[in-house]
Amino acid sequence: MVKFAKTKTIPIVGLDYKDKEADGLKWLARYGNPYDLTISDKDGRIGIDFGVYGVPESFLIDKGGIIRYKQIGPITDEALRDKILPLIRELQK
């Protein structure tokens, strides 16, 4: 989970897009699993619903299930500092 402030956290969900589930699990075992929950999307239907067209992609989804931000590519320190964390803070007000 990404932590900010002293008591607030947000869950991080991983979507394994168009991989065999065993391959995704091997990758997580090798490189580490930062996710609170992982979902397998073998046929890409969930990815299509989210508009995935390049991986990795990350989404910030509010409590109502609305996508508020989409990060295409890896999450950089700059994106986290300048876009993602400020938006999370705003959404928690």
N, C-alpha and C positions, 0 to 999 in steps of 0.2 A: 504494500500500500504506500501511496505517497502521503507523507505526513507533513503538515504545516500547522502552525499554532500548537497548542499543547494537547488538545483533546480531539481535534477533528481529523478524520481520515476519509479517503475515498477508496472504494474498491477498484482494483485493476483487473480487468477481464481480458484474457488472451483468446483470440480467434485463430484457430489453425486452418488457414484458408487453402483449400484444394490439395491438402497433403493426405497421405495415408496416416491414420491415427498413430500407428506404431512409429512411423518416421518422426512425427511431431513429438511423441513422448521421448524418443531417443535424443532429439535435439535439446529438449528441456533438461534431460538428465545430464547431458554433456555440458551445457552452457549455464544451467541454473534456471530455476522457475520463479520469476518475480510475481506471478499472477496469483490472485485469490481464487480465481475460477478460470478454467480453460474450456473452450467449446470447439468441437471438431466440425468443420464445414467442408466435407469431402467433395460435394458437388457444386459448391460455390453459391448456393442459393442465399445464404445469410449475407455473404459478401455483396451479392447483387443488391439486396435490400438496403445495405448501407452505402452503396455506391463505391465499393472497393474497385480500384483499377490499377493500383500499384502497391506492392507490399515492401516494407511494412507501412501500415497506416494506423493511426490512433485516433480515437474519437472521445470527446468529452460529452457525456450525455447527462442531462439534468434529471432531477427527481421525477419529472413528468414523462421521461422517456424521449425527450426532444434532443436531437444532436445539436450541440451549441458550438462545437469546434471540431475540425478535422485536420490532423497533422499528417501530411504525406511525407513519407520517409522517416528516418529515425528521429526520435525526440532529442534535440540538441539542448545543451545548457541554455542557449539563447532563447529557444522556443519555450522551454519550461519557465524561465525567468520572466520573459517579456509578454508571453501570450497565455500560457496554460494556467500557471498559478494565479495571476491576476483575475482571470475569468472564474476560476474555482472560488476565489475569495468573494467575488461579486455575486456568484450564484448562491453562496451560502448566507447572504444577508437576508 
